């Protein structure tokens, strides 16, 4: 049983060592990240529009709610007062017109002017003046979110000295003991390239990138540093070094 397990493990290890990452892996990662960000922007815009519509409908419902003012209806010598939907009838013995406060009206030769609910004078009904006008729809302005640059891990490097590569690609070589170089001073238009010379598969993480490198494999991040990093020192995490690793010092 032990011999069979050892052979199975050897076969699996051989298959793993023979795998080589595709050259277009960084481009596919960038495409997936960009697609996810577009979906998030679309969802944020839809949520903001829905929130504005709900607020507008809430304001209309509050403003259009009927008031609790008192309404008095006068018919001959009998007056009907309606408050909160309850009628109270009173009989007037005076010949003078009934005087009320609020939107109630009295008998007169000239047509009454009302601003509240429907009122009647001498048995003749008038059309209601109507409720308050709903507020105009609010305009919503949305802006595209700005590109967020990765914040530096520190202002100065931990390594004593930093190399200054001159080419467009800044290559970091992963050795079994330490990376080379341990620190690289770079500019905004340069980009990162990592080569695995450790003899084993390692996981490399930097900013928004993460990939597994087989022994002897090279991974190039063709996006310039200035497009996704803030000036300062950024660490390249390597699983071989306990999630520590070389430093990229982006100059302002």
Residue, then its C-alpha position, 0 to 999 in steps of 0.5 A: x500500500x505504501x509503495x502504491x501511494x509513493x508511486x501515485x504521489x510521484x506521478x502527481x508531482x511529475x504532472x504538476x512540474x510539467x505544467x507551465x502557466x499560459x503567457x496570456x494569464x495576466x491579460x485574462x486576469x486584467x480582463x476579469x478584474x475590469x469586467x467585475x468593476x464595470x458590473x459594480x459601477x452598473x449596480x451602484x448606479x441602479x441602486x442610486x436611481x432606485x433610492x432617489x425614486x423611493x424618496x420621491x414617492x415617499x415625499x409625494x405620499x406625505x404631502x398628499x395625505x389629507x389634513x385633519x382640519x375641520x369642515x363645516x357644512x351649512x344647510x338652512x338653520x342646521x350646520x354639520x361639522x366634520x372633524x376626523x370623519x365624525x359629524x356633529x349637527x348643530x341647529x342655529x337660532x340666529x338669523x346671522x350667517x354662521x362664522x367658522x374658523x378654518x376652511x368653513x364658509x358662510x352664506x353670502x351673495x358672492x361665491x365663497x373662495x376655499x382652499x381646503x376640502x369641499x364645502x357647500x353653501x345653501x345646499x349648492x355643492x362646489x367642486x373641490x379645489x384639489x390637493x397640493x401639487x406633487x414635487x417635481x422629480x429630482x435629477x440624479x447625477x452619477x459620476x464614474x468612480x476614479x481608479x483606486x491606486x494601491x497604497x504603499x506598504x511603507x515610505x522607505x525600503x527595509x533593504x539597505x540598498x535598492x537597485x535601479x533597473x534601466x529597462x522597461x521590464x523590472x525583473x525580480x528573480x526568486x532564488x531558494x534563499x533570497x530574491x534578486x534584487x531585494x529592492x528595486x527603484x522604479x519609475x511609473x512607466x516601467x513594469x514588473x517581471x518575475x522569474x522563478x529560479x527556486x526549483x519549486x512552485x511558488x505563489x507570487x502576489x503583488x497589488x491586484x495580481x496573484x499567480x503560481x509560478x512553476x520552477x523556471x517559469x517567468x510571469x510578466x505584468x505588462x501594466x505600468x507601475x504608475x497605473x495602479x500604484x501610489x508612490x512609495x514602497x510596495x512588497x512582492x509577497x512570495x510564498x517561499x519567503x513566508x509571504x514576505x519578499x522583494x520591494x518595489x520602490x516607486x518614485x514620485 
